Amino acid sequence: MQYLPPRRIAAIHDFSCVGRCALTVVIPTLSVMGYQTIPLPTALLSSHTGGFDDLYFRDLTNDMHHIAAHFDRLDMTFGAIYTGFLGSVDQIAVVREFIERFGKTTDETGKTPIILVDPVMGDDGVLYSTYTKALANGIRELSTHARVITPNLTEACFLTDTPYRDTATLSWEEVEEYVLSLLQKLSHVCRGEIVITGIGLSGGIVANAGRDADGRIFWIKRTCQDISYPGTGDIFASVLLGSLMQGDNFETACTRAADFIVLLIGESAKIDTPVRMGVALEPYLYKLVKKENNNDN
């Protein structure tokens, strides 16, 4: 047997010191799944922007250029490139250049990187306060380079210029028609694998709808606590990516990620975790320990 070092994942996300999200959940999640996470931070925040006042925010666009240049001089290779929250429209070009430089180079396994774009832009039908239309358009352009995209319902609407609808108020037939239309439109943005997360249904059900690389549609429906914690999208995308790299197919990886999020939300609610602090991730990371004797993808 040939033993190789842990595969590396370039994680292009912000670093929020307080509140579990972005790099503070991406790094431990992917680490416990068996991968070395190499961060390329987009912004430094004293806390994330949901539920905290008077926070410190520093845009790291300039730093990103220098960090990426150093990676280049080191001849770094990656098993995946994974993008999340971007702090400014200028970062679109930085990330595009990063994907162009590192996205076609094989790592020690002889495989080219999985490019996953998590288009972190908004929720509940509204863009985040730091996002402009130009930045949203840039995220759409970046998504064209991805093998996998993981928008929530709001982000799927912004990526496709589709009016947002509160799906929890619709009949199942209306939801299905609406979401299938979004998936079809998104297939013109990303030619690879797509999952739309956070689709509310009546009766306390939350669904994810996916489209694999062959165009097959699948649904994952789970009963979930009616609590919306920040950072769950980052954890979902991280588990999804780690599962793909472990060799799971797309539907299996999405299911594994969805089940982990449902677990975290339920257990966090039991111990009255403050919403703005994010889910209580730490006690449950062991459930993601890398499966033995698997074939890395």
N, C-alpha and C positions, 0 to 999 in steps of 0.2 A: 504494500500500500504506500502511495506517495502522500506524505503529510505536507500540507500547505498552511501558511499563516492565515488567520481570520481574514475574510474578504473585507475590503474597505467600502464604506458608503459615504459619499460627500453629501452632507446635510446643509442645505442653504436655507436657514431659518433665522428668526430673531432670537435673542437671549433675553427673556424676561425673568428677573431675579425672583420675584414673588408671584405666586399663582402658577400652578402646574400647567405648562403649555410649551409649545415650540421646543427649543433645544433641551429644556430641562425635563421633558418627557421623551423626546425623540432619542436622546443618547442612551438613557437606561433601558428603554424598550428594545432598541436594536442591539445593544450590548448583550443583554441577557439571551437574545435569540442567536447570538454567536458571531456578531459582526462588529468590526471596529468602525466607529462613527467619527468621521473627520469633519468638524463643523466649519462652515464658512458663514459667520454671523452677518446678518443684514442690518441689524439694529440692536442697540443695548437699551433696555428699559428697566427701571427700578421695579416695575410690576407690569403685568399686562394691562390693557386698556379697559377691561370690563369690571366695573365695580370699585375701582380705585381712583382717588382724586390726587391732583397735584403730583403726578408722576414725572420721573426724569426720562427723557427720550433722547437718544443720540443716534443719528443716521451714520451708518458705517460704510457708505458707498466707497469712499476713498480707501478705506482699509481693505475692502473686498478686492480691489484692484491689486494691491500689494500682496495680499495673502495668496490670491490665485496665481500671481506671477511667481511666487516662491514655490508653490506646488509644481508649476511648470519646470522650474529649474531643478526640482527634485525628481523629475520624471515620474510623478505619482500616477498610479492607475487606480481605477475604482470598479467595484462590482455593480454599483448603482449611483445615480445622481438624483437627489431627492430635494425638490424645492417646495418652500412653504411661503410664509409671510415675507413680502418685500416692502421695504421702507420708503421707496421713492421710485418715480418713473425712470430715473437714471440707472437704477439697478437692473432694469430689463436687459439693457445692452450688456452689462457685466455678466449676467446669468447666461444669456445667449452665447456670448463668447466662451464661457466656461463649458457649456454643453458642446460647442463646436470643437473646442480643444481636447476635452477629455472624453466625450461621449462616443467616440469611434475607436478608442484605444483599448485593446484587450488587457485584462488583468492576468494574474498568475494562473487562472483556470483556463485561459484561452478564450474567454467569453467577453463580449462587449457589454457595457453597462446597461442596466435597466434604467430608463429615464422616467421618473415619476414626478409629475407636476400636481401638487395639491394647490388648487387656485384659491388660496385664502383671501377672500374679498369681502364677505359679509354674511349676514344671517337675517332670518325673519323678513326677507324681502328688501333689506336695506344694505347698502355698502357701508363698510366700516369708515369711521370719520377720517382716517388717514388716506383713504383711497379716492382717487379722482377718476374721471372717465378715461383719461389718457393712460393711467396705470392699469385700469381694468382692460383696456384694449391691448396693452402690452402683455398682460397675463394670457389673454386669448392667443396672441402670437406665440408665446412660449409654449402653450399647450400643443401647438402643431408639431413640436419637436418631441413630444412625449410618447412613450409606449403605453403609459397608464396615466389617467387623470382621475381625481377623486373629489369632484365638486359636491357641495351640499346643494339642496334644492335652490336656494337663493343664487348661488354661484353659477349653477347650470343655467338659470334664467339670464343672468348678466352675460354669460359667455355666448348665448344664442340670441340675445335681444328679444327675449320672450317675456311677456308680462307675468309677474309673480302671482301665484294663486295659493291660498291657504288650503292645502289638500285635505286637511282634517274635516273641512266643511263639505267636501264633495262626496258623491257616491263612488263606489269602487270602479264602476265603468268610466266615470269621468276622470278619476285619478289615473287609471290605466291608459286612457287615451292621451291625457296630458303628458304623462311621464314618457310614454313611448315616443311621442313627438319630440320631447326634449332629447332623448337618447339618439334619435335619428339625426337631429340637428347637430348634436355634439359629435357624431361620427364624421361630420365634415370638418370639425376642428381637430380631432384626434383620431387617427386611423387605427389606433391600437385598442386597448381595453379601457372601459369606462364604467365607473360606478357612481351613481347619484345617491348621496346619503341623506338621512334626516327627513324622510318623506312621512309626514304625519298622516295617520289614518284614523278613522273614527274608532272608538272603543279602546283608546290608550295604546294602539299599535303604532310602532315606528317601523318603516320599511326602508330598505336599500334596493335599488334597481340597477342591475348590471348588464353590460353588453360585452361579450368576450371578443377576441380577435376574429372569430369566425362569424360574428354577427348574431350569436345566440343570446337571447334575453333570459335573465333569471331574476327572481325576486327573493329577498330575505326579509321575513316579517317576524318581529319580536315584540312581546309585551314589555314595556319599559316604564320605569318611574317617570312621572311628569316633572322632571327637573332637568334643566339645561346647564351643564357644567362647561366652562371654557376648557379648551385643550383636548376634548374628546376626539375631535376631527384629526388632530395631530397624532394621537395614539392609534386611531383607526388606520390611518394611512401608513404608520410605522409598522404595525402588526401585519398589514396587508403586504407591504414590501418585503419584510422579513420572511413571511410565509412563501411568497413567490421565489425568493432566493433559496429557500429550503426545498423547493421543488413542487410545491402545491400548485394545482391549476387555479385559474382566476376565481372561479366560483368558490372553491374550497378556501382560498385565502381570504376572500371577502366575508365568508361565513365565520371563519375563525376570528377575524377582526371584530365583526358585529357581536359575536357572543362574548368576547372579552370586554367590550364596551358596556354591554348590558350588565355583566357581572360587576364592573367597577361602579357604575351608577347606583345599582341596588345596594352594594355594600357601603358605598360612601354615604348614601341617604340614611342607612341604619345608624351610623355614628354621627349624624348631624354635621357632616363636613360642610363648612361654609361654601356656598356656591362659588364665590370669587376665588377661592383657593384651588379650585379644580378637584378632580376625583382623587381619592386616596389610592394612588397607584402602587406605592411601595410594597404593601403586604402581599400583593398578588402578582408581582413580576415573575415569581418562580413558576407560575403556570405557563410561561412562555419559553421556558428553558429549551434550548435547541434539541430537537429530536435526534436521537442517535441513529447512525447507519443510514442517514438520508443522502440523497444525491443533490448537492447544491445546483441550483439552476443558473 
